[in-house]
Amino acid sequence: MIVQYGFQATLTARPGRGGELAELLLTGMDEGGAAASEHCVVYLVSRSASAPDVVHIIEGWTSKEEHERLFDGEAARALVSRITPLLAGEPVHADYVPVRGKAAFGPAAA
């Protein structure tokens, strides 16, 4: 599948909760989660090296419509409701249309 739509968000966790936030975001790839869909081609959760309570998520989707449909689903809404109490402020979002790139991910780092 080819990425036709991308989404990026930066989330700042309450002090000391960045690891918990990152782990919770990774559950989006669990069976039934939006990122487990075949339409989610890229799902990358990262923590800032200099500010460990800052978490970035990058997603690549087959279409904007699939992203919106799945993000509006029950599983995504439930995940957002669990994430919200961990946040120190509003997430910063950006969407984009990928041009070209490369992605290869191994097992999650501890």
N, CA, C and O atoms as CSV, one atom per row, in Angstrom:
chain,resi,resn,atom,element,x,y,z
A,1,MET,N,N,0.841,-1.177,0.000
A,1,MET,CA,C,0.000,0.000,0.000
A,1,MET,C,C,0.888,1.243,0.000
A,1,MET,O,O,1.997,1.235,0.534
A,2,ILE,N,N,0.390,2.275,-0.591
A,2,ILE,CA,C,1.143,3.515,-0.723
A,2,ILE,C,C,0.531,4.579,0.174
A,2,ILE,O,O,-0.690,4.714,0.255
A,3,VAL,N,N,1.390,5.326,0.840
A,3,VAL,CA,C,0.945,6.416,1.703
A,3,VAL,C,C,0.501,7.588,0.836
A,3,VAL,O,O,1.277,8.120,0.041
A,4,GLN,N,N,-0.751,7.979,1.002
A,4,GLN,CA,C,-1.295,9.125,0.275
A,4,GLN,C,C,-1.586,10.302,1.202
A,4,GLN,O,O,-1.781,11.428,0.745
A,5,TYR,N,N,-1.612,10.033,2.499
A,5,TYR,CA,C,-1.940,11.071,3.479
A,5,TYR,C,C,-1.095,10.833,4.722
A,5,TYR,O,O,-0.947,9.697,5.171
A,6,GLY,N,N,-0.555,11.883,5.264
A,6,GLY,CA,C,0.247,11.777,6.472
A,6,GLY,C,C,-0.277,12.680,7.570
A,6,GLY,O,O,-0.978,13.660,7.320
A,7,PHE,N,N,0.078,12.327,8.774
A,7,PHE,CA,C,-0.381,13.055,9.948
A,7,PHE,C,C,0.737,13.019,10.974
A,7,PHE,O,O,1.376,11.986,11.170
A,8,GLN,N,N,0.971,14.149,11.626
A,8,GLN,CA,C,2.008,14.230,12.653
A,8,GLN,C,C,1.436,15.003,13.821
A,8,GLN,O,O,0.723,15.990,13.640
A,9,ALA,N,N,1.755,14.545,15.028
A,9,ALA,CA,C,1.334,15.272,16.230
A,9,ALA,C,C,2.476,15.274,17.236
A,9,ALA,O,O,3.232,14.309,17.344
A,10,THR,N,N,2.584,16.366,17.962
A,10,THR,CA,C,3.525,16.487,19.072
A,10,THR,C,C,2.687,16.672,20.327
A,10,THR,O,O,1.853,17.573,20.412
A,11,LEU,N,N,2.927,15.800,21.297
A,11,LEU,CA,C,2.170,15.826,22.542
A,11,LEU,C,C,3.143,16.001,23.698
A,11,LEU,O,O,4.194,15.361,23.730
A,12,THR,N,N,2.804,16.849,24.629
A,12,THR,CA,C,3.633,17.041,25.813
A,12,THR,C,C,2.899,16.459,27.005
A,12,THR,O,O,1.790,16.873,27.343
A,13,ALA,N,N,3.548,15.484,27.633
A,13,ALA,CA,C,2.958,14.815,28.794
A,13,ALA,C,C,3.193,15.635,30.058
A,13,ALA,O,O,4.077,16.491,30.112
A,14,ARG,N,N,2.401,15.357,31.045
A,14,ARG,CA,C,2.639,15.945,32.365
A,14,ARG,C,C,4.027,15.485,32.812
A,14,ARG,O,O,4.478,14.422,32.387
A,15,PRO,N,N,4.710,16.247,33.649
A,15,PRO,CA,C,6.077,15.909,34.059
A,15,PRO,C,C,6.222,14.447,34.522
A,15,PRO,O,O,5.476,13.955,35.368
A,16,GLY,N,N,7.221,13.785,33.922
A,16,GLY,CA,C,7.527,12.408,34.284
A,16,GLY,C,C,6.632,11.357,33.656
A,16,GLY,O,O,6.776,10.174,33.962
A,17,ARG,N,N,5.706,11.755,32.783
A,17,ARG,CA,C,4.740,10.802,32.229
A,17,ARG,C,C,4.945,10.531,30.735
A,17,ARG,O,O,4.098,9.908,30.094
A,18,GLY,N,N,6.079,11.003,30.176
A,18,GLY,CA,C,6.332,10.814,28.747
A,18,GLY,C,C,6.402,9.354,28.328
A,18,GLY,O,O,5.883,8.988,27.273
A,19,GLY,N,N,7.032,8.522,29.135
A,19,GLY,CA,C,7.127,7.097,28.824
A,19,GLY,C,C,5.757,6.440,28.824
A,19,GLY,O,O,5.452,5.623,27.956
A,20,GLU,N,N,4.943,6.795,29.791
A,20,GLU,CA,C,3.586,6.256,29.877
A,20,GLU,C,C,2.757,6.678,28.658
A,20,GLU,O,O,2.005,5.879,28.100
A,21,LEU,N,N,2.906,7.940,28.255
A,21,LEU,CA,C,2.191,8.438,27.081
A,21,LEU,C,C,2.629,7.690,25.828
A,21,LEU,O,O,1.789,7.277,25.028
A,22,ALA,N,N,3.932,7.513,25.650
A,22,ALA,CA,C,4.445,6.802,24.478
A,22,ALA,C,C,3.929,5.364,24.439
A,22,ALA,O,O,3.504,4.887,23.387
A,23,GLU,N,N,3.963,4.679,25.570
A,23,GLU,CA,C,3.476,3.298,25.627
A,23,GLU,C,C,1.986,3.224,25.308
A,23,GLU,O,O,1.540,2.308,24.617
A,24,LEU,N,N,1.227,4.177,25.805
A,24,LEU,CA,C,-0.200,4.205,25.530
A,24,LEU,C,C,-0.462,4.428,24.043
A,24,LEU,O,O,-1.330,3.774,23.466
A,25,LEU,N,N,0.275,5.340,23.420
A,25,LEU,CA,C,0.123,5.558,21.977
A,25,LEU,C,C,0.448,4.300,21.178
A,25,LEU,O,O,-0.183,4.033,20.155
A,26,LEU,N,N,1.418,3.538,21.635
A,26,LEU,CA,C,1.782,2.303,20.930
A,26,LEU,C,C,0.664,1.265,20.958
A,26,LEU,O,O,0.624,0.379,20.104
A,27,THR,N,N,-0.234,1.362,21.917
A,27,THR,CA,C,-1.358,0.413,21.953
A,27,THR,C,C,-2.303,0.640,20.776
A,27,THR,O,O,-3.159,-0.202,20.504
A,28,GLY,N,N,-2.162,1.760,20.077
A,28,GLY,CA,C,-2.962,1.994,18.883
A,28,GLY,C,C,-2.708,0.958,17.799
A,28,GLY,O,O,-3.512,0.814,16.878
A,29,MET,N,N,-1.578,0.224,17.903
A,29,MET,CA,C,-1.250,-0.817,16.935
A,29,MET,C,C,-1.806,-2.175,17.346
A,29,MET,O,O,-1.721,-3.138,16.584
A,30,ASP,N,N,-2.375,-2.258,18.546
A,30,ASP,CA,C,-2.945,-3.525,19.001
A,30,ASP,C,C,-4.141,-3.915,18.132
A,30,ASP,O,O,-4.756,-3.064,17.489
A,31,GLU,N,N,-4.457,-5.192,18.121
A,31,GLU,CA,C,-5.587,-5.671,17.343
A,31,GLU,C,C,-6.845,-4.863,17.675
A,31,GLU,O,O,-7.199,-4.683,18.840
A,32,GLY,N,N,-7.500,-4.389,16.633
A,32,GLY,CA,C,-8.696,-3.574,16.809
A,32,GLY,C,C,-8.414,-2.085,16.863
A,32,GLY,O,O,-9.330,-1.275,16.721
A,33,GLY,N,N,-7.147,-1.711,17.068
A,33,GLY,CA,C,-6.771,-0.298,17.091
A,33,GLY,C,C,-6.708,0.267,15.690
A,33,GLY,O,O,-6.522,-0.472,14.723
A,34,ALA,N,N,-6.865,1.578,15.577
A,34,ALA,CA,C,-6.857,2.221,14.263
A,34,ALA,C,C,-5.566,1.932,13.503
A,34,ALA,O,O,-5.603,1.697,12.295
A,35,ALA,N,N,-4.426,1.947,14.192
A,35,ALA,CA,C,-3.141,1.734,13.526
A,35,ALA,C,C,-2.935,0.282,13.103
A,35,ALA,O,O,-2.002,-0.013,12.357
A,36,ALA,N,N,-3.784,-0.621,13.563
A,36,ALA,CA,C,-3.696,-2.020,13.139
A,36,ALA,C,C,-4.341,-2.213,11.763
A,36,ALA,O,O,-4.186,-3.266,11.146
A,37,SER,N,N,-5.054,-1.209,11.291
A,37,SER,CA,C,-5.725,-1.291,10.000
A,37,SER,C,C,-4.699,-1.402,8.872
A,37,SER,O,O,-3.601,-0.854,8.967
A,38,GLU,N,N,-5.058,-2.102,7.822
A,38,GLU,CA,C,-4.199,-2.190,6.642
A,38,GLU,C,C,-4.015,-0.824,5.986
A,38,GLU,O,O,-3.084,-0.633,5.203
A,39,HIS,N,N,-4.886,0.120,6.297
A,39,HIS,CA,C,-4.806,1.458,5.717
A,39,HIS,C,C,-3.795,2.347,6.430
A,39,HIS,O,O,-3.428,3.406,5.921
A,40,CYS,N,N,-3.346,1.922,7.603
A,40,CYS,CA,C,-2.297,2.640,8.327
A,40,CYS,C,C,-0.971,1.991,7.946
A,40,CYS,O,O,-0.657,0.890,8.396
A,41,VAL,N,N,-0.207,2.673,7.124
A,41,VAL,CA,C,1.021,2.125,6.563
A,41,VAL,C,C,2.239,2.476,7.425
A,41,VAL,O,O,3.202,1.711,7.483
A,42,VAL,N,N,2.192,3.632,8.092
A,42,VAL,CA,C,3.276,4.075,8.969
A,42,VAL,C,C,2.665,4.511,10.292
A,42,VAL,O,O,1.676,5.243,10.318
A,43,TYR,N,N,3.260,4.058,11.389
A,43,TYR,CA,C,2.832,4.478,12.726
A,43,TYR,C,C,4.090,4.485,13.583
A,43,TYR,O,O,4.554,3.434,14.025
A,44,LEU,N,N,4.629,5.652,13.813
A,44,LEU,CA,C,5.900,5.793,14.514
A,44,LEU,C,C,5.711,6.689,15.729
A,44,LEU,O,O,5.300,7.842,15.607
A,45,VAL,N,N,6.014,6.151,16.892
A,45,VAL,CA,C,5.950,6.910,18.142
A,45,VAL,C,C,7.384,7.139,18.594
A,45,VAL,O,O,8.169,6.195,18.678
A,46,SER,N,N,7.730,8.400,18.888
A,46,SER,CA,C,9.086,8.757,19.309
A,46,SER,C,C,9.013,9.687,20.513
A,46,SER,O,O,8.029,10.399,20.711
A,47,ARG,N,N,10.077,9.665,21.313
A,47,ARG,CA,C,10.215,10.618,22.411
A,47,ARG,C,C,11.368,11.541,22.089
A,47,ARG,O,O,12.347,11.132,21.465
A,48,SER,N,N,11.252,12.782,22.515
A,48,SER,CA,C,12.321,13.748,22.310
A,48,SER,C,C,13.537,13.336,23.129
A,48,SER,O,O,13.407,12.949,24.290
A,49,ALA,N,N,14.713,13.418,22.528
A,49,ALA,CA,C,15.950,13.079,23.234
A,49,ALA,C,C,16.282,14.114,24.300
A,49,ALA,O,O,16.898,13.784,25.314
A,50,SER,N,N,15.881,15.360,24.083
A,50,SER,CA,C,16.222,16.434,25.021
A,50,SER,C,C,15.095,16.784,25.989
A,50,SER,O,O,15.328,17.436,27.007
A,51,ALA,N,N,13.878,16.354,25.674
A,51,ALA,CA,C,12.727,16.646,26.529
A,51,ALA,C,C,11.872,15.385,26.596
A,51,ALA,O,O,10.935,15.247,25.809
A,52,PRO,N,N,12.165,14.460,27.512
A,52,PRO,CA,C,11.542,13.140,27.512
A,52,PRO,C,C,10.034,13.118,27.722
A,52,PRO,O,O,9.409,12.074,27.532
A,53,ASP,N,N,9.437,14.230,28.105
A,53,ASP,CA,C,7.981,14.272,28.227
A,53,ASP,C,C,7.304,14.728,26.943
A,53,ASP,O,O,6.078,14.829,26.886
A,54,VAL,N,N,8.106,15.007,25.903
A,54,VAL,CA,C,7.571,15.369,24.593
A,54,VAL,C,C,7.577,14.118,23.719
A,54,VAL,O,O,8.610,13.476,23.527
A,55,VAL,N,N,6.396,13.791,23.193
A,55,VAL,CA,C,6.215,12.588,22.389
A,55,VAL,C,C,5.702,13.002,21.013
A,55,VAL,O,O,4.806,13.838,20.894
A,56,HIS,N,N,6.284,12.403,19.982
A,56,HIS,CA,C,5.880,12.677,18.602
A,56,HIS,C,C,5.267,11.409,18.025
A,56,HIS,O,O,5.726,10.301,18.299
A,57,ILE,N,N,4.239,11.587,17.235
A,57,ILE,CA,C,3.654,10.452,16.518
A,57,ILE,C,C,3.526,10.845,15.050
A,57,ILE,O,O,3.035,11.924,14.720
A,58,ILE,N,N,3.972,9.959,14.190
A,58,ILE,CA,C,3.882,10.160,12.742
A,58,ILE,C,C,3.086,8.992,12.181
A,58,ILE,O,O,3.357,7.829,12.480
A,59,GLU,N,N,2.108,9.325,11.371
A,59,GLU,CA,C,1.267,8.301,10.769
A,59,GLU,C,C,1.233,8.490,9.259
A,59,GLU,O,O,1.262,9.619,8.771
A,60,GLY,N,N,1.172,7.388,8.520
A,60,GLY,CA,C,1.009,7.414,7.076
A,60,GLY,C,C,-0.167,6.522,6.711
A,60,GLY,O,O,-0.238,5.368,7.134
A,61,TRP,N,N,-1.087,7.064,5.923
A,61,TRP,CA,C,-2.341,6.381,5.605
A,61,TRP,C,C,-2.540,6.270,4.094
A,61,TRP,O,O,-1.987,7.050,3.319
A,62,THR,N,N,-3.333,5.293,3.700
A,62,THR,CA,C,-3.645,5.129,2.280
A,62,THR,C,C,-4.513,6.275,1.763
A,62,THR,O,O,-4.507,6.563,0.567
A,63,SER,N,N,-5.260,6.931,2.657
A,63,SER,CA,C,-6.059,8.091,2.260
A,63,SER,C,C,-6.460,8.883,3.509
A,63,SER,O,O,-6.486,8.354,4.620
A,64,LYS,N,N,-6.765,10.137,3.296
A,64,LYS,CA,C,-7.248,10.982,4.387
A,64,LYS,C,C,-8.587,10.449,4.899
A,64,LYS,O,O,-8.860,10.479,6.099
A,65,GLU,N,N,-9.404,9.967,3.988
A,65,GLU,CA,C,-10.717,9.450,4.364
A,65,GLU,C,C,-10.606,8.243,5.293
A,65,GLU,O,O,-11.371,8.128,6.251
A,66,GLU,N,N,-9.662,7.344,5.019
A,66,GLU,CA,C,-9.477,6.182,5.895
A,66,GLU,C,C,-8.981,6.620,7.272
A,66,GLU,O,O,-9.419,6.089,8.292
A,67,HIS,N,N,-8.065,7.589,7.297
A,67,HIS,CA,C,-7.583,8.103,8.579
A,67,HIS,C,C,-8.751,8.670,9.375
A,67,HIS,O,O,-8.921,8.337,10.548
A,68,GLU,N,N,-9.548,9.513,8.756
A,68,GLU,CA,C,-10.673,10.130,9.447
A,68,GLU,C,C,-11.690,9.095,9.902
A,68,GLU,O,O,-12.208,9.182,11.015
A,69,ARG,N,N,-11.979,8.116,9.051
A,69,ARG,CA,C,-12.955,7.072,9.398
A,69,ARG,C,C,-12.490,6.271,10.610
A,69,ARG,O,O,-13.262,6.038,11.540
A,70,LEU,N,N,-11.244,5.859,10.597
A,70,LEU,CA,C,-10.735,5.048,11.700
A,70,LEU,C,C,-10.508,5.876,12.963
A,70,LEU,O,O,-10.730,5.384,14.069
A,71,PHE,N,N,-10.068,7.126,12.811
A,71,PHE,CA,C,-9.855,7.978,13.971
A,71,PHE,C,C,-11.176,8.322,14.648
A,71,PHE,O,O,-11.205,8.624,15.841
A,72,ASP,N,N,-12.268,8.275,13.891
A,72,ASP,CA,C,-13.592,8.549,14.441
A,72,ASP,C,C,-14.226,7.298,15.057
A,72,ASP,O,O,-15.331,7.355,15.598
A,73,GLY,N,N,-13.524,6.182,14.969
A,73,GLY,CA,C,-14.062,4.928,15.487
A,73,GLY,C,C,-13.955,4.823,16.997
A,73,GLY,O,O,-13.282,5.618,17.653
A,74,GLU,N,N,-14.629,3.832,17.524
A,74,GLU,CA,C,-14.692,3.626,18.973
A,74,GLU,C,C,-13.317,3.381,19.590
A,74,GLU,O,O,-13.018,3.913,20.659
A,75,ALA,N,N,-12.483,2.586,18.934
A,75,ALA,CA,C,-11.159,2.269,19.491
A,75,ALA,C,C,-10.300,3.523,19.608
A,75,ALA,O,O,-9.634,3.728,20.623
A,76,ALA,N,N,-10.311,4.358,18.577
A,76,ALA,CA,C,-9.510,5.588,18.609
A,76,ALA,C,C,-10.047,6.557,19.656
A,76,ALA,O,O,-9.272,7.191,20.373
A,77,ARG,N,N,-11.362,6.672,19.746
A,77,ARG,CA,C,-11.947,7.561,20.757
A,77,ARG,C,C,-11.589,7.092,22.165
A,77,ARG,O,O,-11.306,7.908,23.041
A,78,ALA,N,N,-11.602,5.786,22.379
A,78,ALA,CA,C,-11.242,5.242,23.697
A,78,ALA,C,C,-9.777,5.536,24.017
A,78,ALA,O,O,-9.447,5.869,25.155
A,79,LEU,N,N,-8.899,5.414,23.021
A,79,LEU,CA,C,-7.482,5.705,23.230
A,79,LEU,C,C,-7.281,7.181,23.562
A,79,LEU,O,O,-6.528,7.512,24.478
A,80,VAL,N,N,-7.938,8.059,22.834
A,80,VAL,CA,C,-7.834,9.496,23.101
A,80,VAL,C,C,-8.304,9.811,24.518
A,80,VAL,O,O,-7.710,10.649,25.196
A,81,SER,N,N,-9.359,9.151,24.964
A,81,SER,CA,C,-9.858,9.419,26.324
A,81,SER,C,C,-8.859,8.983,27.391
A,81,SER,O,O,-8.850,9.540,28.489
A,82,ARG,N,N,-8.024,8.004,27.090
A,82,ARG,CA,C,-6.992,7.560,28.032
A,82,ARG,C,C,-5.754,8.448,27.962
A,82,ARG,O,O,-5.035,8.592,28.951
A,83,ILE,N,N,-5.506,9.036,26.810
A,83,ILE,CA,C,-4.343,9.901,26.607
A,83,ILE,C,C,-4.553,11.276,27.233
A,83,ILE,O,O,-3.642,11.830,27.847
A,84,THR,N,N,-5.734,11.814,27.078
A,84,THR,CA,C,-6.017,13.199,27.484
A,84,THR,C,C,-5.578,13.527,28.912
A,84,THR,O,O,-4.983,14.586,29.111
A,85,PRO,N,N,-5.835,12.687,29.915
A,85,PRO,CA,C,-5.406,13.039,31.281
A,85,PRO,C,C,-3.887,13.108,31.459
A,85,PRO,O,O,-3.410,13.699,32.428
A,86,LEU,N,N,-3.124,12.515,30.543
A,86,LEU,CA,C,-1.664,12.527,30.644
A,86,LEU,C,C,-1.044,13.803,30.081
A,86,LEU,O,O,0.133,14.077,30.314
A,87,LEU,N,N,-1.826,14.578,29.348
A,87,LEU,CA,C,-1.282,15.723,28.622
A,87,LEU,C,C,-1.147,16.970,29.486
A,87,LEU,O,O,-1.987,17.261,30.338
A,88,ALA,N,N,-0.067,17.692,29.240
A,88,ALA,CA,C,0.186,18.958,29.936
A,88,ALA,C,C,-0.389,20.136,29.154
A,88,ALA,O,O,-0.446,21.249,29.676
A,89,GLY,N,N,-0.809,19.912,27.932
A,89,GLY,CA,C,-1.358,20.974,27.089
A,89,GLY,C,C,-1.973,20.369,25.846
A,89,GLY,O,O,-2.073,19.149,25.712
A,90,GLU,N,N,-2.379,21.233,24.946
A,90,GLU,CA,C,-2.991,20.787,23.693
A,90,GLU,C,C,-1.929,20.227,22.745
A,90,GLU,O,O,-0.858,20.819,22.608
A,91,PRO,N,N,-2.205,19.098,22.089
A,91,PRO,CA,C,-1.287,18.580,21.076
A,91,PRO,C,C,-1.190,19.535,19.889
A,91,PRO,O,O,-2.124,20.285,19.605
A,92,VAL,N,N,-0.062,19.499,19.208
A,92,VAL,CA,C,0.141,20.272,17.990
A,92,VAL,C,C,0.065,19.282,16.829
A,92,VAL,O,O,0.819,18.310,16.794
A,93,HIS,N,N,-0.841,19.523,15.879
A,93,HIS,CA,C,-1.075,18.612,14.763
A,93,HIS,C,C,-0.656,19.243,13.445
A,93,HIS,O,O,-0.663,20.464,13.290
A,94,ALA,N,N,-0.298,18.399,12.516
A,94,ALA,CA,C,-0.051,18.828,11.145
A,94,ALA,C,C,-0.388,17.663,10.229
A,94,ALA,O,O,-0.074,16.513,10.537
A,95,ASP,N,N,-1.021,17.956,9.119
A,95,ASP,CA,C,-1.228,16.912,8.127
A,95,ASP,C,C,-0.395,17.249,6.902
A,95,ASP,O,O,0.026,18.391,6.721
A,96,TYR,N,N,-0.162,16.254,6.070
A,96,TYR,CA,C,0.706,16.471,4.927
A,96,TYR,C,C,0.444,15.433,3.858
A,96,TYR,O,O,-0.185,14.404,4.108
A,97,VAL,N,N,0.930,15.714,2.674
A,97,VAL,CA,C,0.866,14.784,1.555
A,97,VAL,C,C,2.297,14.322,1.296
A,97,VAL,O,O,3.115,15.110,0.823
A,98,PRO,N,N,2.616,13.068,1.592
A,98,PRO,CA,C,3.976,12.579,1.389
A,98,PRO,C,C,4.387,12.632,-0.087
A,98,PRO,O,O,3.577,12.420,-0.989
A,99,VAL,N,N,5.653,12.918,-0.292
A,99,VAL,CA,C,6.206,12.956,-1.640
A,99,VAL,C,C,6.984,11.677,-1.905
A,99,VAL,O,O,6.723,10.982,-2.887
A,100,ARG,N,N,7.926,11.366,-1.047
A,100,ARG,CA,C,8.699,10.132,-1.165
A,100,ARG,C,C,9.546,10.006,0.082
A,100,ARG,O,O,9.827,11.007,0.741
A,101,GLY,N,N,9.954,8.811,0.417
A,101,GLY,CA,C,10.795,8.607,1.583
A,101,GLY,C,C,11.086,7.151,1.806
A,101,GLY,O,O,10.977,6.329,0.897
A,102,LYS,N,N,11.456,6.841,3.025
A,102,LYS,CA,C,11.842,5.472,3.369
A,102,LYS,C,C,11.494,5.245,4.832
A,102,LYS,O,O,11.629,6.152,5.653
A,103,ALA,N,N,11.050,4.049,5.156
A,103,ALA,CA,C,10.756,3.701,6.536
A,103,ALA,C,C,11.090,2.244,6.764
A,103,ALA,O,O,10.666,1.373,6.005
A,104,ALA,N,N,11.838,1.987,7.792
A,104,ALA,CA,C,12.142,0.625,8.201
A,104,ALA,C,C,12.213,0.642,9.718
A,104,ALA,O,O,13.016,1.379,10.289
A,105,PHE,N,N,11.399,-0.144,10.367
A,105,PHE,CA,C,11.337,-0.133,11.815
A,105,PHE,C,C,11.598,-1.524,12.358
A,105,PHE,O,O,11.096,-2.518,11.833
A,106,GLY,N,N,12.376,-1.578,13.399
A,106,GLY,CA,C,12.618,-2.839,14.073
A,106,GLY,C,C,11.788,-2.899,15.330
A,106,GLY,O,O,10.837,-2.133,15.483
A,107,PRO,N,N,12.131,-3.799,16.232
A,107,PRO,CA,C,11.409,-3.901,17.494
A,107,PRO,C,C,11.488,-2.585,18.278
A,107,PRO,O,O,12.453,-1.831,18.154
A,108,ALA,N,N,10.482,-2.334,19.063
A,108,ALA,CA,C,10.437,-1.116,19.868
A,108,ALA,C,C,11.592,-1.117,20.860
A,108,ALA,O,O,11.952,-2.151,21.421
A,109,ALA,N,N,12.161,0.065,21.062
A,109,ALA,CA,C,13.237,0.217,22.050
A,109,ALA,C,C,12.644,0.171,23.448
A,109,ALA,O,O,11.487,0.533,23.661
A,110,ALA,N,N,13.436,-0.269,24.373
A,110,ALA,CA,C,12.959,-0.353,25.756
A,110,ALA,C,C,12.939,1.014,26.399
A,110,ALA,O,O,12.565,1.142,27.565
